């Protein structure tokens, strides 16, 4: 059973918009403490580039002191990996959304071995159907079925993984909502299938919906005070991703 260990989030909210955040992190020891048999894992910070292991594998066993773990990768390769042995941490539990990093330096248990790749995402592409759900979402401390839960910055909706889909509804774990997409990707921005929205009494494909991580490069945005002489009643006048009285 997937161990649900939460990121200790410290959100540094800007006084105007509330969409800035300190990236959540996990130490090497916290990752090591999450290891258990039957856990899905991904490549970690110390993983050797020469290893034939795939992108996703299953923990099948461990050494007597739990510093080495056996993994059966879904590409057919098997191997033994360090989680503290030789001051290396080869693995990370799947679905944490860790930024891709690699280092062959010696690591102490207190060192950071996982930094969140994306703390904010924006769902957009529908101006009419389910438009209230076309907004920005912030990574929370919650997980559902071993994957991150995101909270809407503008209403009480949540984006989370359930079964073989990502779904938007008011309550994480609820199996019905207004917008969803089939896909088992560990992060919503990695899903490649077409999103669907419920309107006119049925589900409809919305081919224009996109999910973008706003923490990376030029896609990042901030909210600023409304300029003098302007009335920003609805926040961002195009995407409505900033609260009233601010602009992006």
N, C-alpha and C positions, 0 to 999 in steps of 0.2 A: 504494500500500500504506500502510495506517495506520501512522504513526510511533508507536511505543510508548515514550513518555517517562513515567517513573514519578514520582508525587508523592514528594517527600522527606519521609517521615513521621517525626515526632518524637512518639512516644506517651508521654504523661505518665501512667503507670499508677499508680493509687492502691494503697496497700500491701495493701488488703483484697480488692479485687474485680477490678481490671484492666479496667474498662470505660470509663474516662475517657480522652480523647485530645485533644491539641492539633489543631485543624483543619489539615489539609494545605493548602498554598498553592503557587501558581506565579506567578512574576513575569511582567510583560508581555513581557520579552525571551525567557523560556522558551517562552511561547506562540508568539511570532513565529518562533522557531527550529523549531517543529514544523510550520510551514506547508509544504505541498508540493502539487503537482498531484495530483488524484484523492483528496484528503483530504475527508472529510465534516466540515462545520463548523456551528456554531450562532452565534447572536447573542452578541457580546461586550460588554464593559463600556462601550465608546464608541459602540455601535451607535445610529444615529439612529432615534427612534421614528417619524419620518416616512417612513422607507425602507419600500418595499413587499416587501422580502425576507421569506421565510418563517421557520419555526423550524429548518429543516434544509436545507443546500445542499451543493454539490460544488465544490471549487476547480478551476478550469479553466485558470488561467494566472496570470502575475505580471508586474510591471514589472521593468525591468532591475536595479533595486537591491533588489528583494524587499520593499519597504516598502508596496507596494500589490498586492492580489491580486484576480483576477476570480473571481466565484462565480456559478454557475447554481443558483438556489434551486429546490427541488422543487415550489414553487407556481407555477413558470413565469417568475418574475422573474429578470433578470440584473443584475449590478452590479459595481462596482469598490470595494474596501474597504481601509481603512488598517490596517497592522500596523507602526506606528512612524512613518509619515508624519504630519506635523502634530501629533506627540505624542499620537496617538489609536490605539486598538486595538479595531477593530470586530468581530473574530472570535475564536472559541475552538474548538479541535478538539472534535468531537462525542464524547459519551460520557465526558467527564472528570468529570461530576457537579458542575460549578461552581454555586455559589449565584447566583441571579438578582440581578444588580447593574447599575446604570446610572450613568454619570457623564460629563459633558462637560468635566471638568477636564483640563488638560494632564497627561499621564502620562509619567514617566521609565521607562526600561527596567527599572530595579530596583524599581519600584512593583509591588504585588501586583495582578494582574489576574484571578486566579481563586482563590476560596476554596471548599473542599469544602462542598457543601450538607449532606451527611449522612455522618458517620463511623461511626455505629452504627445498625443496624436490628434489629428483633425480628420473627421469624416465629412465629406462634402460630395456634391454632385446632383442633388435633388432640390429644386427650388419650391416644389409643391408637395409631392408625396412624402409624408413623414419628415417634413422640413425641420421640425423642432429637434429631431435627432441628428440633423446635420450640423454638428457643432464640435467643439474641442473637448477632449477627455483627458483626465489626469490619472496617472498610475497611483493606485492605492496600496495599502499594506495587506489587502486581502488577496487570497488566491481561491480559485474554484476549479476543481478537477486538476489541480497541479499547475494551473496557468494564471497569469496576471488578471486582475480585475481593474477596470478603468471607470472612473466616475465622471459624469458630465459636468462641465464647468458652468452650465447655464440652466440645468434643471435636475430633477432627481433620478435620471436614467443611469444605467450602468451597462458597460460593454464587457462581456465575459464569454469564456468558452464553455459549452455544454454539449456532451456527446461528440458528434462529428460536425459541430457548427460553432460559429461565433454569433452571439445574439445580443440585442439591445432591449432591455426591459428595466422596470423600476427596481427589481430585486434580484441580486445575483443568485443563480440556482433555479430561478423561475424558468419553466420550459416553454413559455409563450411570450411573444413580444411583437413589436411592429416592424423590425428590420433584422435580417439575419443573412448569413452566408454559409454555405457548406464548405468545410475545410478543417483539417486537423493541424494546421500550422501552429507553432508555439506562440506566435505573436500575430495580431490581427492585420498588421501591415504586410505580412508575408503571404496572406491568402490570395490566391490568383483566380478563384471562381467569381462569378457574377453575384453581386448583392441583390437581395430581394426585399421588397417592401409590401406591406399589406394595405391596400386601399381599394375602393370600389367593390368591397365584398370578397376580394380574392388576393392571392399573392402574385406580384408582378416583378419581373426582372428589371433592375435599374442598371443598365450597362455603364452609366456615367459615374457611378459612385466610386470614390477612391479613399484610401486611408493613408495618411502621410504622417511620418514622425516629424514633429516640429522642433526636435532637439538638435537636428543635424544640419549643419551648414546653412545655406541660404533659406531653407524652408522655415527656420526658426522665426518666431514673431514675439513681440512684446506689446503690452497695452500701455498707452500714454494718455496723459490728461487731454481732454477735449480742448482744441485750440480756442483762443479768445475769439468771440464773435460767432462761434458755431455751437449748435445745440445737439449734442450726441445723445439723443433720447434712447435709441435702440442699440447703443454701443457701436460695433463695427457695422457700418451702413450696408456692406455687401454680404459678409458672411455671418454677421451677428455672433462673433466669437468673443467679443469683449463686453463687459457689463456697461449699462447705461452710464453716461458721463465720461467715457473713455473712448479711445480709438486704437486701431492696430496700425 
